[in-house]
Amino acid sequence: MNLWRAAADLAQGGHSGALATVARVRGSTPVPAGTKMLVGGQGRLIGTVGGGCVEADVIAVALEVQRRRLPSLVTHHLNADLAGDLGLSCGGTVEIFVEPLVPDPRYVGVLAAAAAAEAGIVTTATEWADGPVKSFDPVPPERAAGPAATLTRDRRQVIERLVPPPRVIVFGAGHVGAAIARAADAAGFRVVLVDDRPEFADARLFPERVTVAAGDVDDALARFPIAPADAVVIATRGHRHDAIILERVAPSPASYVGLLGSRRKRAVVIKGLTAAGVPRAALERVRVPVGLAIGAVTPEEIAVSVVAELIAWRRQTA
């Protein structure tokens, strides 16, 4: 969303710029459809469309569309030779739509609306006869679900679906929980960090995008009801706190629930919560130990392992 905002600011200020969007991919490519790059008068500013000579060519096209004030649709065939030159293991086709940023108020308004919206659909014509043809339709996330970007069959429109990234609720703002929150934020998740100790739940200690809440699990669940698209990571300071939170979270609709700890801890916690009446099926789905098995030791290494697993879950490969 920062890229949309930066594009809107450039266009509104009348500065030279172009927006490149991966509109369609076929086969194995370095980036998925929907990936964006903002180009200024001197070259790339934010984002990437894959690097290497593909990106160099797109930047050259971006400079040309800035001059002509007309968009262009670029097709790259990543054959074995080109893939080798790029150091990539790919051999597909990528189509990239490159549009000039123009100071037209309606065009700037669409960019600004996309930057501010939680969800919506941006539709851009690939041919502009009398100025930019771009619209934004604010819709709920469920209506915007689908491919991040689609080039229509007749190649006349690029349709982009904007949906908020998955939310990760981290319980515990100690060394490990704090590191997980920061790493998840850097990986593009929306992060809520909860701790019942105000001195740990201090928003000044974290990036401004991280929502930090001081309170117990009941306060947190009242303020941030868990949705099916959410992930929950429990990394508190002790077994008792973990068990209290897991008792509430395990039966929730969250599609990912992870608990920091060992296999022995898993057995102890599940045994105790089963005896307390928590459904066994709800407990069996909890990932303990949370994170990929990479031999992590330090809080930062553990955070990398946990966020790597979250990324796999997000991309549906876990």
PyMOL commands that set and color helices and strands:
alter all, ss='L'
color gray80, all
select helices_A, chain A and resi 2-12+52-68+80-86+105-116+141-144+175-186+203-205+217-223+239-249+263-275+280-284+299-314
alter helices_A, ss='H'
color red, helices_A
select strands_A, chain A and resi 17-26+36-40+43-47+72-77+93-100+120-125+134-137+149-151+157-162+167-171+190-195+211-214+231-234+256-259
alter strands_A, ss='S'
color yellow, strands_A
deselect
rebuild
show_as cartoon
